[in-house]
Amino acid sequence: MLAFVELRQPFLKITMQENTNKIKNILIKGSGDITDSQQFFDFVVEKARSNYVVVICGGGTKIGIALENAGYPIEFDSLGRRITKTWEERMIMRDVLEKEEKRLQDKFVGKGVVVALPILYAGSALCPINGDDLVKAYELGFDEIFVFTKSERVEKKERIFQDFSKVKVIGV
């Protein structure tokens, strides 16, 4: 059953549909190292059968390789975020992530899955964001959140999300 909610602002009328069924908003972040696994694919497709599913694609390992191949040193700040100093580095990151997004979109065609990049724009400024930080930023809009990573990274990811009770870390 759909209920309609109207928000009124001067000179602007917005009508939003509020879904009163049991459909959940589900966010799934997949490390670029595991998104080819059958376990990841089956999990996402199963969740999408009766829910709204958004997948954030990762690509940290592939980004690191691309930056090293282009001659850029790999540096991280105290929060574990990759440091990019130049526009060229951000373009490399964007290109790798767009390839990952396209690959996952193709994989999930017809399955009811939305694929999102961990890139934000502030005006025309391209701002790559660590996928884990994007999960934290989106946390309030989702009923369930799953972070898929390599089995050996599960403990680290659980520490990263220790204050986010909705997040479940799954090792592959």
Secondary structure, DSSP 8 states (H G I E B T S, - for coil): -EEEEEEEETTEEEEEEEE-SS--EEEEEE-TTTTTSHHHHHHHHHHHTSSEEEEEE--HHHHHHHHHHTT----B-TTS-B---SHHHHHHHHHHHHHHHHHHHHHTTTTTEEEE-SEEEETTEEEE--HHHHHHHHGGG-SEEEEEE-GGGHHHHHHHTTT-TTEEEEE-
